[in-house]
Amino acid sequence: MKKMSLIVLTLLSVIFISGCEKPENSDNNDDNDDKNVELLEDPIFATGFNLLGISPVEDGRTIKRHLDYGGTALPSSRPIWHMAQWWTPYDVVDATYKEVNNVHIYETPSRILKMNPEDNGYLYMELFGLKEYENGPRKLNEPWTHALIEQDFNESVGMSELSSLMLKMEVTIHHVNNLMGSDYDPGKHAAQLLWYLTLRNVVPEGSEDVGQNGDFLWFGIPIYDNRNDFIPHSAHIDQGAAGTTGKLIYSMSSKNYFDEKIQMNKTYNIEIDVLPYLKEAFIYAVNNNALVGARFENMQIGYMNFGWEVPGTFDVASTIRGISIKAIRK
C-alpha cells in the first residue's frame, strides 16, 4: 500500500487473499488446528475497499471506485471488502487521496477515512454532521447517513457445526458531538457505531418445510449509541426509510463486553463468543415469525458489516484495529 513495503504487506496478507489455498502454518489456524477458521479475508485491509454508491435503492451493489491506496493495494481474485456510504451528500467517488507515513487518507467535505494495513488493520472514520445534513436535521422516515465496511465471507459456516464463534476488535471512539441543539429528538436522531452479522437460512436442495432459502436476520454487536450508557438487548424490524430490508434486527446488550460507559479516546478490546446469543436470536426469530419454518441446522453465518449509522447531526470519529471473526468447529 502506498510507499510501504509491498513485501511486508504480502507477508502480512497473503493468507487472506489467496482464495481457499492457505499455507500449512497459516495463522488462520491455531496450532494447525483445522477446527479454527478465521472467516475474514484480509483483516488488515491490504486489498483496499470497493466503494458502493450513495443510494442502496438506485446503486445497489454496484462498485463505484476501488479505494486502492494510490494503486498500491494488494491484488485479489475477487472483491473482498466493500465500503457503503449510504445517503451521504458528498460521494467518496470524488474524494481526494493522499498518503502520509503509510496512512492512506480519503477525504470529502463531510468525512475523512484513514487506513493503514501495516498497523494491524488500522481504520479511522470521521463524519462531519453539519456537512452530512446540510439541509437541516433528519426528519422522521427520512434515510440517514452511513459509513460502513462490509464483507461476504468466502467460507460460510453452519451454526450447527460450531462450538463457538469468537469476535475480536480493538476500538476507540474519539468524539461524538451533538450539534442539534433544541432540534434534537432521540426518537429520530442518534449516533451509533454498530457491528452486524447475518444469520441466513441455506436450504439443502430437495428439502421441504424448512423455510425460505436465503431468508435471514441481522444480528447486532452494538458498540456505541449516544442515547445509552449501555446499549440494551433489542429486537425489531429493519424499517422506516428507503433501502431498509424489512428483516429482524436482533442485538445483544453491550454489557456483555463493556463494563463501563464508553469513555472518549479510551481503547477497548472486545473479545466475545457470540454463538449462544446467535442461538437466542434464531429461537426468537422462529417464535416471532421472522424465520418461518427455518431449522437451526440450516442456518449459516456468511456476512458482516461494521461502522457508523448517524440519523442525526453529529460529528463522530472512531478507530479500529485487529478485527477478527473466528469460527471454532466442534
Phi and psi restraints in degrees (value plus and minus 20) as a CYANA .aco file:
   2 LYS   PHI      26.1    66.1
   2 LYS   PSI    -150.1  -110.1
   3 LYS   PHI    -110.2   -70.2
   3 LYS   PSI     -21.6    18.4
   4 MET   PHI     -86.0   -46.0
   4 MET   PSI     142.5   182.5
   5 SER   PHI     -88.5   -48.5
   5 SER   PSI     100.2   140.2
   6 LEU   PHI     -84.0   -44.0
   6 LEU   PSI     -51.7   -11.7
   7 ILE   PHI     -84.5   -44.5
   7 ILE   PSI     -64.8   -24.8
   8 VAL   PHI     -79.8   -39.8
   8 VAL   PSI     -65.7   -25.7
   9 LEU   PHI     -83.8   -43.8
   9 LEU   PSI     -57.3   -17.3
  10 THR   PHI     -83.3   -43.3
  10 THR   PSI     -62.7   -22.7
  11 LEU   PHI     -82.0   -42.0
  11 LEU   PSI     -57.1   -17.1
  12 LEU   PHI     -93.4   -53.4
  12 LEU   PSI     -50.1   -10.1
  13 SER   PHI    -136.6   -96.6
  13 SER   PSI     -34.5     5.5
  14 VAL   PHI     -80.5   -40.5
  14 VAL   PSI     -51.9   -11.9
  15 ILE   PHI     -89.5   -49.5
  15 ILE   PSI     -34.6     5.4
  16 PHE   PHI    -118.8   -78.8
  16 PHE   PSI     -33.0     7.0
  17 ILE   PHI    -142.3  -102.3
  17 ILE   PSI      -7.6    32.4
  18 SER   PHI    -121.2   -81.2
  18 SER   PSI       9.7    49.7
  19 GLY   PHI      48.6    88.6
  19 GLY   PSI    -157.6  -117.6
  20 CYS   PHI    -105.0   -65.0
  20 CYS   PSI     -31.7     8.3
  21 GLU   PHI    -102.4   -62.4
  21 GLU   PSI     108.9   148.9
  22 LYS   PHI    -155.5  -115.5
  22 LYS   PSI     121.3   161.3
  23 PRO   PHI     -78.5   -38.5
  23 PRO   PSI     133.4   173.4
  24 GLU   PHI     -79.8   -39.8
  24 GLU   PSI     -53.9   -13.9
  25 ASN   PHI    -121.6   -81.6
  25 ASN   PSI       8.3    48.3
  26 SER   PHI     -76.9   -36.9
  26 SER   PSI     119.7   159.7
  27 ASP   PHI     -86.5   -46.5
  27 ASP   PSI     -31.0     9.0
  28 ASN   PHI     -83.9   -43.9
  28 ASN   PSI     -41.5    -1.5
  29 ASN   PHI    -145.8  -105.8
  29 ASN   PSI      89.4   129.4
  30 ASP   PHI     -82.2   -42.2
  30 ASP   PSI     112.1   152.1
  31 ASP   PHI      31.9    71.9
  31 ASP   PSI      15.2    55.2
  32 ASN   PHI      36.9    76.9
  32 ASN   PSI       8.2    48.2
  33 ASP   PHI    -107.7   -67.7
  33 ASP   PSI      91.6   131.6
  34 ASP   PHI     -86.1   -46.1
  34 ASP   PSI     -30.3     9.7
  35 LYS   PHI     -95.2   -55.2
  35 LYS   PSI     -40.6    -0.6
  36 ASN   PHI    -120.9   -80.9
  36 ASN   PSI      94.2   134.2
  37 VAL   PHI    -146.8  -106.8
  37 VAL   PSI     100.3   140.3
  38 GLU   PHI     -95.3   -55.3
  38 GLU   PSI      96.7   136.7
  39 LEU   PHI     -97.7   -57.7
  39 LEU   PSI     -46.3    -6.3
  40 LEU   PHI    -101.5   -61.5
  40 LEU   PSI     104.8   144.8
  41 GLU   PHI    -101.1   -61.1
  41 GLU   PSI     124.3   164.3
  42 ASP   PHI      30.4    70.4
  42 ASP   PSI      39.3    79.3
  43 PRO   PHI     -89.3   -49.3
  43 PRO   PSI     -26.8    13.2
  44 ILE   PHI    -119.6   -79.6
  44 ILE   PSI     -16.3    23.7
  45 PHE   PHI      46.3    86.3
  45 PHE   PSI      11.5    51.5
  46 ALA   PHI     -89.8   -49.8
  46 ALA   PSI     -42.0    -2.0
  47 THR   PHI    -110.3   -70.3
  47 THR   PSI     -18.4    21.6
  48 GLY   PHI      60.2   100.2
  48 GLY   PSI    -185.7  -145.7
  49 PHE   PHI    -150.4  -110.4
  49 PHE   PSI     118.7   158.7
  50 ASN   PHI    -114.7   -74.7
  50 ASN   PSI      89.9   129.9
  51 LEU   PHI     -99.2   -59.2
  51 LEU   PSI     108.3   148.3
  52 LEU   PHI    -109.6   -69.6
  52 LEU   PSI     153.5   193.5
  53 GLY   PHI     -98.0   -58.0
  53 GLY   PSI    -190.1  -150.1
  54 ILE   PHI    -115.4   -75.4
  54 ILE   PSI     -29.4    10.6
  55 SER   PHI    -147.0  -107.0
  55 SER   PSI      95.3   135.3
  56 PRO   PHI     -85.5   -45.5
  56 PRO   PSI     -40.1    -0.1
  57 VAL   PHI     -98.0   -58.0
  57 VAL   PSI     -70.3   -30.3
  58 GLU   PHI    -108.0   -68.0
  58 GLU   PSI     -55.0   -15.0
  59 ASP   PHI    -114.9   -74.9
  59 ASP   PSI     -45.3    -5.3
  60 GLY   PHI      35.9    75.9
  60 GLY   PSI    -151.5  -111.5
  61 ARG   PHI    -122.7   -82.7
  61 ARG   PSI      -1.4    38.6
  62 THR   PHI     -88.7   -48.7
  62 THR   PSI     108.8   148.8
  63 ILE   PHI    -100.5   -60.5
  63 ILE   PSI     104.4   144.4
  64 LYS   PHI    -116.6   -76.6
  64 LYS   PSI     -47.3    -7.3
  65 ARG   PHI    -183.8  -143.8
  65 ARG   PSI     125.7   165.7
  66 HIS   PHI    -118.0   -78.0
  66 HIS   PSI      95.4   135.4
  67 LEU   PHI     -97.8   -57.8
  67 LEU   PSI      70.9   110.9
  68 ASP   PHI    -129.0   -89.0
  68 ASP   PSI      -0.3    39.7
  69 TYR   PHI      38.5    78.5
  69 TYR   PSI      27.1    67.1
  70 GLY   PHI      47.9    87.9
  70 GLY   PSI       8.0    48.0
  71 GLY   PHI      68.1   108.1
  71 GLY   PSI     -13.7    26.3
  72 THR   PHI    -126.4   -86.4
  72 THR   PSI     -18.7    21.3
  73 ALA   PHI     -83.0   -43.0
  73 ALA   PSI     128.6   168.6
  74 LEU   PHI     -89.6   -49.6
  74 LEU   PSI     123.3   163.3
  75 PRO   PHI     -92.7   -52.7
  75 PRO   PSI     135.9   175.9
  76 SER   PHI    -164.9  -124.9
  76 SER   PSI     134.1   174.1
  77 SER   PHI     -96.6   -56.6
  77 SER   PSI     -34.1     5.9
  78 ARG   PHI    -169.1  -129.1
  78 ARG   PSI     137.8   177.8
  79 PRO   PHI     -83.2   -43.2
  79 PRO   PSI     107.1   147.1
  80 ILE   PHI    -120.4   -80.4
  80 ILE   PSI     -82.4   -42.4
  81 TRP   PHI    -119.6   -79.6
  81 TRP   PSI     114.4   154.4
  82 HIS   PHI    -129.8   -89.8
  82 HIS   PSI     136.5   176.5
  83 MET   PHI    -147.6  -107.6
  83 MET   PSI     104.4   144.4
  84 ALA   PHI    -118.7   -78.7
  84 ALA   PSI     118.3   158.3
  85 GLN   PHI    -149.2  -109.2
  85 GLN   PSI      18.8    58.8
  86 TRP   PHI     -70.8   -30.8
  86 TRP   PSI     109.4   149.4
  87 TRP   PHI      49.0    89.0
  87 TRP   PSI      -5.9    34.1
  88 THR   PHI     -93.3   -53.3
  88 THR   PSI     125.3   165.3
  89 PRO   PHI    -100.3   -60.3
  89 PRO   PSI     -31.2     8.8
  90 TYR   PHI    -139.9   -99.9
  90 TYR   PSI      81.8   121.8
  91 ASP   PHI     -85.0   -45.0
  91 ASP   PSI     107.8   147.8
  92 VAL   PHI     -88.7   -48.7
  92 VAL   PSI     -33.5     6.5
  93 VAL   PHI     -72.0   -32.0
  93 VAL   PSI     -55.0   -15.0
  94 ASP   PHI    -116.0   -76.0
  94 ASP   PSI     -11.4    28.6
  95 ALA   PHI     -83.4   -43.4
  95 ALA   PSI     125.6   165.6
  96 THR   PHI     -97.5   -57.5
  96 THR   PSI     136.0   176.0
  97 TYR   PHI    -150.4  -110.4
  97 TYR   PSI     120.7   160.7
  98 LYS   PHI    -172.3  -132.3
  98 LYS   PSI     140.4   180.4
  99 GLU   PHI    -142.5  -102.5
  99 GLU   PSI     107.7   147.7
 100 VAL   PHI    -151.2  -111.2
 100 VAL   PSI      94.3   134.3
 101 ASN   PHI      32.5    72.5
 101 ASN   PSI      27.6    67.6
 102 ASN   PHI      53.3    93.3
 102 ASN   PSI     -14.8    25.2
 103 VAL   PHI    -119.0   -79.0
 103 VAL   PSI     105.9   145.9
 104 HIS   PHI    -113.5   -73.5
 104 HIS   PSI     105.1   145.1
 105 ILE   PHI    -142.6  -102.6
 105 ILE   PSI     102.8   142.8
 106 TYR   PHI    -135.0   -95.0
 106 TYR   PSI     113.8   153.8
 107 GLU   PHI    -160.1  -120.1
 107 GLU   PSI     114.1   154.1
 108 THR   PHI    -142.3  -102.3
 108 THR   PSI     154.7   194.7
 109 PRO   PHI     -79.7   -39.7
 109 PRO   PSI     -42.0    -2.0
 110 SER   PHI    -132.9   -92.9
 110 SER   PSI     -22.4    17.6
 111 ARG   PHI    -180.9  -140.9
 111 ARG   PSI     134.5   174.5
 112 ILE   PHI    -146.0  -106.0
 112 ILE   PSI     111.3   151.3
 113 LEU   PHI    -144.5  -104.5
 113 LEU   PSI     109.7   149.7
 114 LYS   PHI    -149.8  -109.8
 114 LYS   PSI     118.3   158.3
 115 MET   PHI    -156.3  -116.3
 115 MET   PSI     124.4   164.4
 116 ASN   PHI    -166.6  -126.6
 116 ASN   PSI      75.6   115.6
 117 PRO   PHI     -79.2   -39.2
 117 PRO   PSI     -49.5    -9.5
 118 GLU   PHI     -91.0   -51.0
 118 GLU   PSI     -34.9     5.1
 119 ASP   PHI    -125.9   -85.9
 119 ASP   PSI      33.9    73.9
 120 ASN   PHI      35.1    75.1
 120 ASN   PSI      18.8    58.8
 121 GLY   PHI      52.9    92.9
 121 GLY   PSI      23.9    63.9
 122 TYR   PHI     -83.7   -43.7
 122 TYR   PSI     109.2   149.2
 123 LEU   PHI    -159.9  -119.9
 123 LEU   PSI     100.1   140.1
 124 TYR   PHI    -133.6   -93.6
 124 TYR   PSI     111.0   151.0
 125 MET   PHI    -149.1  -109.1
 125 MET   PSI     106.9   146.9
 126 GLU   PHI    -151.5  -111.5
 126 GLU   PSI     112.8   152.8
 127 LEU   PHI    -142.9  -102.9
 127 LEU   PSI     120.9   160.9
 128 PHE   PHI    -127.6   -87.6
 128 PHE   PSI      90.9   130.9
 129 GLY   PHI     -80.3   -40.3
 129 GLY   PSI     -62.1   -22.1
 130 LEU   PHI     -89.4   -49.4
 130 LEU   PSI     -40.5    -0.5
 131 LYS   PHI    -107.1   -67.1
 131 LYS   PSI     -58.8   -18.8
 132 GLU   PHI     -85.7   -45.7
 132 GLU   PSI     -51.0   -11.0
 133 TYR   PHI    -142.9  -102.9
 133 TYR   PSI      41.8    81.8
 134 GLU   PHI     -85.9   -45.9
 134 GLU   PSI     -45.6    -5.6
 135 ASN   PHI    -112.1   -72.1
 135 ASN   PSI      -9.2    30.8
 136 GLY   PHI      91.5   131.5
 136 GLY   PSI     151.9   191.9
 137 PRO   PHI     -79.0   -39.0
 137 PRO   PSI     128.6   168.6
 138 ARG   PHI     -80.9   -40.9
 138 ARG   PSI     118.6   158.6
 139 LYS   PHI    -120.7   -80.7
 139 LYS   PSI     140.3   180.3
 140 LEU   PHI     -75.7   -35.7
 140 LEU   PSI     115.5   155.5
 141 ASN   PHI      53.6    93.6
 141 ASN   PSI     -16.7    23.3
 142 GLU   PHI    -104.7   -64.7
 142 GLU   PSI     130.2   170.2
 143 PRO   PHI     -88.2   -48.2
 143 PRO   PSI     147.1   187.1
 144 TRP   PHI    -152.9  -112.9
 144 TRP   PSI     140.4   180.4
 145 THR   PHI     -95.1   -55.1
 145 THR   PSI     122.7   162.7
 146 HIS   PHI    -147.9  -107.9
 146 HIS   PSI     131.5   171.5
 147 ALA   PHI    -162.3  -122.3
 147 ALA   PSI      76.9   116.9
 148 LEU   PHI    -146.7  -106.7
 148 LEU   PSI     126.7   166.7
 149 ILE   PHI    -126.7   -86.7
 149 ILE   PSI     126.1   166.1
 150 GLU   PHI    -159.6  -119.6
 150 GLU   PSI     131.5   171.5
 151 GLN   PHI    -170.0  -130.0
 151 GLN   PSI     112.1   152.1
 152 ASP   PHI    -109.3   -69.3
 152 ASP   PSI     102.4   142.4
 153 PHE   PHI     -87.3   -47.3
 153 PHE   PSI     115.8   155.8
 154 ASN   PHI     -86.4   -46.4
 154 ASN   PSI     -49.8    -9.8
 155 GLU   PHI    -144.7  -104.7
 155 GLU   PSI      81.7   121.7
 156 SER   PHI     -96.2   -56.2
 156 SER   PSI     132.8   172.8
 157 VAL   PHI    -145.4  -105.4
 157 VAL   PSI     121.5   161.5
 158 GLY   PHI    -101.3   -61.3
 158 GLY   PSI     118.8   158.8
 159 MET   PHI     -80.6   -40.6
 159 MET   PSI     -58.5   -18.5
 160 SER   PHI     -92.3   -52.3
 160 SER   PSI     -32.9     7.1
 161 GLU   PHI    -113.3   -73.3
 161 GLU   PSI     -20.4    19.6
 162 LEU   PHI    -120.3   -80.3
 162 LEU   PSI     126.0   166.0
 163 SER   PHI    -120.0   -80.0
 163 SER   PSI     -43.0    -3.0
 164 SER   PHI    -184.4  -144.4
 164 SER   PSI     140.7   180.7
 165 LEU   PHI    -153.4  -113.4
 165 LEU   PSI      82.0   122.0
 166 MET   PHI    -113.7   -73.7
 166 MET   PSI     103.9   143.9
 167 LEU   PHI    -127.9   -87.9
 167 LEU   PSI     116.2   156.2
 168 LYS   PHI    -156.5  -116.5
 168 LYS   PSI     127.0   167.0
 169 MET   PHI    -188.7  -148.7
 169 MET   PSI     122.0   162.0
 170 GLU   PHI    -120.8   -80.8
 170 GLU   PSI     104.2   144.2
 171 VAL   PHI    -154.7  -114.7
 171 VAL   PSI     120.0   160.0
 172 THR   PHI    -152.3  -112.3
 172 THR   PSI     109.2   149.2
 173 ILE   PHI    -123.7   -83.7
 173 ILE   PSI      99.7   139.7
 174 HIS   PHI    -104.3   -64.3
 174 HIS   PSI     -62.2   -22.2
 175 HIS   PHI    -182.2  -142.2
 175 HIS   PSI     132.3   172.3
 176 VAL   PHI    -160.1  -120.1
 176 VAL   PSI      88.0   128.0
 177 ASN   PHI    -135.3   -95.3
 177 ASN   PSI      98.9   138.9
 178 ASN   PHI    -102.0   -62.0
 178 ASN   PSI      97.3   137.3
 179 LEU   PHI    -124.6   -84.6
 179 LEU   PSI      -6.9    33.1
 180 MET   PHI    -112.1   -72.1
 180 MET   PSI     -37.0     3.0
 181 GLY   PHI      36.7    76.7
 181 GLY   PSI    -154.3  -114.3
 182 SER   PHI     -91.1   -51.1
 182 SER   PSI     -30.8     9.2
 183 ASP   PHI     -99.4   -59.4
 183 ASP   PSI     -29.7    10.3
 184 TYR   PHI     -89.3   -49.3
 184 TYR   PSI     109.1   149.1
 185 ASP   PHI    -153.4  -113.4
 185 ASP   PSI      86.7   126.7
 186 PRO   PHI     -82.4   -42.4
 186 PRO   PSI     -31.7     8.3
 187 GLY   PHI     -93.0   -53.0
 187 GLY   PSI     -40.4    -0.4
 188 LYS   PHI    -158.9  -118.9
 188 LYS   PSI     -18.4    21.6
 189 HIS   PHI    -145.8  -105.8
 189 HIS   PSI     117.3   157.3
 190 ALA   PHI    -186.8  -146.8
 190 ALA   PSI     149.3   189.3
 191 ALA   PHI    -150.9  -110.9
 191 ALA   PSI      98.6   138.6
 192 GLN   PHI    -151.3  -111.3
 192 GLN   PSI     111.9   151.9
 193 LEU   PHI    -128.4   -88.4
 193 LEU   PSI      97.6   137.6
 194 LEU   PHI    -152.2  -112.2
 194 LEU   PSI     130.9   170.9
 195 TRP   PHI    -149.3  -109.3
 195 TRP   PSI     106.1   146.1
 196 TYR   PHI    -148.8  -108.8
 196 TYR   PSI     124.6   164.6
 197 LEU   PHI    -134.6   -94.6
 197 LEU   PSI     142.9   182.9
 198 THR   PHI    -133.1   -93.1
 198 THR   PSI     120.9   160.9
 199 LEU   PHI    -131.1   -91.1
 199 LEU   PSI      92.9   132.9
 200 ARG   PHI    -138.1   -98.1
 200 ARG   PSI     121.8   161.8
 201 ASN   PHI    -105.2   -65.2
 201 ASN   PSI      92.0   132.0
 202 VAL   PHI    -131.6   -91.6
 202 VAL   PSI      81.0   121.0
 203 VAL   PHI    -105.7   -65.7
 203 VAL   PSI     104.8   144.8
 204 PRO   PHI     -81.0   -41.0
 204 PRO   PSI     125.3   165.3
 205 GLU   PHI     -78.3   -38.3
 205 GLU   PSI     113.0   153.0
 206 GLY   PHI      67.7   107.7
 206 GLY   PSI     -25.5    14.5
 207 SER   PHI     -96.3   -56.3
 207 SER   PSI     131.1   171.1
 208 GLU   PHI    -148.8  -108.8
 208 GLU   PSI     134.0   174.0
 209 ASP   PHI      36.5    76.5
 209 ASP   PSI      22.1    62.1
 210 VAL   PHI    -147.2  -107.2
 210 VAL   PSI       4.3    44.3
 211 GLY   PHI      64.7   104.7
 211 GLY   PSI    -199.3  -159.3
 212 GLN   PHI    -106.1   -66.1
 212 GLN   PSI     106.5   146.5
 213 ASN   PHI     -82.1   -42.1
 213 ASN   PSI     110.5   150.5
 214 GLY   PHI      70.8   110.8
 214 GLY   PSI     -29.5    10.5
 215 ASP   PHI     -81.9   -41.9
 215 ASP   PSI     127.7   167.7
 216 PHE   PHI    -173.6  -133.6
 216 PHE   PSI     148.8   188.8
 217 LEU   PHI    -151.9  -111.9
 217 LEU   PSI     138.2   178.2
 218 TRP   PHI    -111.2   -71.2
 218 TRP   PSI     113.8   153.8
 219 PHE   PHI    -136.9   -96.9
 219 PHE   PSI     101.2   141.2
 220 GLY   PHI    -123.8   -83.8
 220 GLY   PSI     118.7   158.7
 221 ILE   PHI    -138.2   -98.2
 221 ILE   PSI      60.5   100.5
 222 PRO   PHI     -91.3   -51.3
 222 PRO   PSI     120.6   160.6
 223 ILE   PHI    -121.7   -81.7
 223 ILE   PSI     -67.4   -27.4
 224 TYR   PHI    -171.1  -131.1
 224 TYR   PSI     122.7   162.7
 225 ASP   PHI    -167.8  -127.8
 225 ASP   PSI     101.7   141.7
 226 ASN   PHI     -80.0   -40.0
 226 ASN   PSI     -36.4     3.6
 227 ARG   PHI    -107.5   -67.5
 227 ARG   PSI     -28.0    12.0
 228 ASN   PHI    -159.9  -119.9
 228 ASN   PSI     117.7   157.7
 229 ASP   PHI     -85.5   -45.5
 229 ASP   PSI     -62.9   -22.9
 230 PHE   PHI    -145.9  -105.9
 230 PHE   PSI     115.3   155.3
 231 ILE   PHI    -101.9   -61.9
 231 ILE   PSI     102.2   142.2
 232 PRO   PHI     -95.6   -55.6
 232 PRO   PSI     139.1   179.1
 233 HIS   PHI     -76.3   -36.3
 233 HIS   PSI     122.0   162.0
 234 SER   PHI    -172.5  -132.5
 234 SER   PSI     138.9   178.9
 235 ALA   PHI    -167.8  -127.8
 235 ALA   PSI     101.6   141.6
 236 HIS   PHI    -177.1  -137.1
 236 HIS   PSI     150.6   190.6
 237 ILE   PHI    -111.4   -71.4
 237 ILE   PSI     117.6   157.6
 238 ASP   PHI     -93.4   -53.4
 238 ASP   PSI      80.9   120.9
 239 GLN   PHI    -178.2  -138.2
 239 GLN   PSI     155.7   195.7
 240 GLY   PHI      90.4   130.4
 240 GLY   PSI     -23.4    16.6
 241 ALA   PHI    -182.3  -142.3
 241 ALA   PSI     143.0   183.0
 242 ALA   PHI     -80.7   -40.7
 242 ALA   PSI     118.8   158.8
 243 GLY   PHI      72.4   112.4
 243 GLY   PSI     -27.3    12.7
 244 THR   PHI     -94.3   -54.3
 244 THR   PSI     142.5   182.5
 245 THR   PHI    -120.3   -80.3
 245 THR   PSI     -34.9     5.1
 246 GLY   PHI      53.5    93.5
 246 GLY   PSI      -8.6    31.4
 247 LYS   PHI    -120.5   -80.5
 247 LYS   PSI     140.3   180.3
 248 LEU   PHI     -85.0   -45.0
 248 LEU   PSI     114.7   154.7
 249 ILE   PHI    -129.8   -89.8
 249 ILE   PSI      93.8   133.8
 250 TYR   PHI    -134.9   -94.9
 250 TYR   PSI      95.4   135.4
 251 SER   PHI    -138.2   -98.2
 251 SER   PSI     118.4   158.4
 252 MET   PHI    -100.6   -60.6
 252 MET   PSI     146.4   186.4
 253 SER   PHI    -100.7   -60.7
 253 SER   PSI     120.5   160.5
 254 SER   PHI     -88.9   -48.9
 254 SER   PSI     -32.0     8.0
 255 LYS   PHI     -84.9   -44.9
 255 LYS   PSI     -35.2     4.8
 256 ASN   PHI     -92.3   -52.3
 256 ASN   PSI     -36.4     3.6
 257 TYR   PHI    -158.7  -118.7
 257 TYR   PSI     -25.7    14.3
 258 PHE   PHI    -138.2   -98.2
 258 PHE   PSI     116.2   156.2
 259 ASP   PHI    -128.6   -88.6
 259 ASP   PSI      -9.7    30.3
 260 GLU   PHI    -173.8  -133.8
 260 GLU   PSI     140.8   180.8
 261 LYS   PHI     -78.8   -38.8
 261 LYS   PSI     116.4   156.4
 262 ILE   PHI     -81.2   -41.2
 262 ILE   PSI     108.4   148.4
 263 GLN   PHI    -118.5   -78.5
 263 GLN   PSI     117.8   157.8
 264 MET   PHI     -84.0   -44.0
 264 MET   PSI     119.0   159.0
 265 ASN   PHI      46.8    86.8
 265 ASN   PSI      -6.4    33.6
 266 LYS   PHI    -121.7   -81.7
 266 LYS   PSI     115.0   155.0
 267 THR   PHI    -110.3   -70.3
 267 THR   PSI     111.8   151.8
 268 TYR   PHI    -138.0   -98.0
 268 TYR   PSI     120.4   160.4
 269 ASN   PHI    -128.6   -88.6
 269 ASN   PSI      89.8   129.8
 270 ILE   PHI    -109.2   -69.2
 270 ILE   PSI     111.9   151.9
 271 GLU   PHI    -170.5  -130.5
 271 GLU   PSI      92.1   132.1
 272 ILE   PHI    -172.5  -132.5
 272 ILE   PSI     122.1   162.1
 273 ASP   PHI    -106.5   -66.5
 273 ASP   PSI      93.0   133.0
 274 VAL   PHI    -114.6   -74.6
 274 VAL   PSI     -20.7    19.3
 275 LEU   PHI     -77.0   -37.0
 275 LEU   PSI     -65.3   -25.3
 276 PRO   PHI     -80.0   -40.0
 276 PRO   PSI     -54.6   -14.6
 277 TYR   PHI     -96.0   -56.0
 277 TYR   PSI     -52.9   -12.9
 278 LEU   PHI     -84.3   -44.3
 278 LEU   PSI     -57.5   -17.5
 279 LYS   PHI     -84.1   -44.1
 279 LYS   PSI     -61.4   -21.4
 280 GLU   PHI     -80.8   -40.8
 280 GLU   PSI     -61.9   -21.9
 281 ALA   PHI     -82.9   -42.9
 281 ALA   PSI     -62.4   -22.4
 282 PHE   PHI     -82.1   -42.1
 282 PHE   PSI     -66.7   -26.7
 283 ILE   PHI     -81.0   -41.0
 283 ILE   PSI     -63.6   -23.6
 284 TYR   PHI     -81.4   -41.4
 284 TYR   PSI     -64.6   -24.6
 285 ALA   PHI     -82.9   -42.9
 285 ALA   PSI     -63.7   -23.7
 286 VAL   PHI     -85.0   -45.0
 286 VAL   PSI     -62.4   -22.4
 287 ASN   PHI     -91.0   -51.0
 287 ASN   PSI     -37.6     2.4
 288 ASN   PHI    -137.0   -97.0
 288 ASN   PSI       4.3    44.3
 289 ASN   PHI      40.6    80.6
 289 ASN   PSI       8.1    48.1
 290 ALA   PHI    -114.4   -74.4
 290 ALA   PSI     -38.1     1.9
 291 LEU   PHI    -156.8  -116.8
 291 LEU   PSI      55.2    95.2
 292 VAL   PHI     -86.5   -46.5
 292 VAL   PSI     102.9   142.9
 293 GLY   PHI      57.1    97.1
 293 GLY   PSI     -19.7    20.3
 294 ALA   PHI     -90.5   -50.5
 294 ALA   PSI     131.9   171.9
 295 ARG   PHI    -136.6   -96.6
 295 ARG   PSI     121.9   161.9
 296 PHE   PHI     -79.3   -39.3
 296 PHE   PSI     -57.5   -17.5
 297 GLU   PHI     -86.3   -46.3
 297 GLU   PSI     -33.7     6.3
 298 ASN   PHI    -118.4   -78.4
 298 ASN   PSI     -23.7    16.3
 299 MET   PHI    -101.3   -61.3
 299 MET   PSI     118.7   158.7
 300 GLN   PHI    -153.1  -113.1
 300 GLN   PSI     128.6   168.6
 301 ILE   PHI    -117.4   -77.4
 301 ILE   PSI     104.1   144.1
 302 GLY   PHI    -163.7  -123.7
 302 GLY   PSI     -12.4    27.6
 303 TYR   PHI    -179.4  -139.4
 303 TYR   PSI     130.8   170.8
 304 MET   PHI    -165.2  -125.2
 304 MET   PSI     135.4   175.4
 305 ASN   PHI    -161.0  -121.0
 305 ASN   PSI     138.3   178.3
 306 PHE   PHI    -169.7  -129.7
 306 PHE   PSI     120.3   160.3
 307 GLY   PHI     131.7   171.7
 307 GLY   PSI    -181.2  -141.2
 308 TRP   PHI    -113.3   -73.3
 308 TRP   PSI     113.6   153.6
 309 GLU   PHI    -141.1  -101.1
 309 GLU   PSI     101.1   141.1
 310 VAL   PHI    -150.2  -110.2
 310 VAL   PSI      63.9   103.9
 311 PRO   PHI    -103.5   -63.5
 311 PRO   PSI      21.2    61.2
 312 GLY   PHI    -179.3  -139.3
 312 GLY   PSI     149.7   189.7
 313 THR   PHI    -109.5   -69.5
 313 THR   PSI      69.9   109.9
 314 PHE   PHI    -150.5  -110.5
 314 PHE   PSI     125.1   165.1
 315 ASP   PHI    -110.0   -70.0
 315 ASP   PSI     109.4   149.4
 316 VAL   PHI    -157.9  -117.9
 316 VAL   PSI     133.6   173.6
 317 ALA   PHI    -175.8  -135.8
 317 ALA   PSI     122.0   162.0
 318 SER   PHI    -171.7  -131.7
 318 SER   PSI     141.1   181.1
 319 THR   PHI    -152.8  -112.8
 319 THR   PSI     121.2   161.2
 320 ILE   PHI    -148.3  -108.3
 320 ILE   PSI     138.4   178.4
 321 ARG   PHI    -167.5  -127.5
 321 ARG   PSI     139.3   179.3
 322 GLY   PHI      43.3    83.3
 322 GLY   PSI      16.3    56.3
 323 ILE   PHI     -88.0   -48.0
 323 ILE   PSI     118.3   158.3
 324 SER   PHI    -174.1  -134.1
 324 SER   PSI     121.1   161.1
 325 ILE   PHI    -153.4  -113.4
 325 ILE   PSI      84.7   124.7
 326 LYS   PHI    -131.6   -91.6
 326 LYS   PSI     103.5   143.5
 327 ALA   PHI    -110.9   -70.9
 327 ALA   PSI     106.9   146.9
 328 ILE   PHI    -129.7   -89.7
 328 ILE   PSI      89.4   129.4
 329 ARG   PHI    -100.4   -60.4
 329 ARG   PSI     135.2   175.2
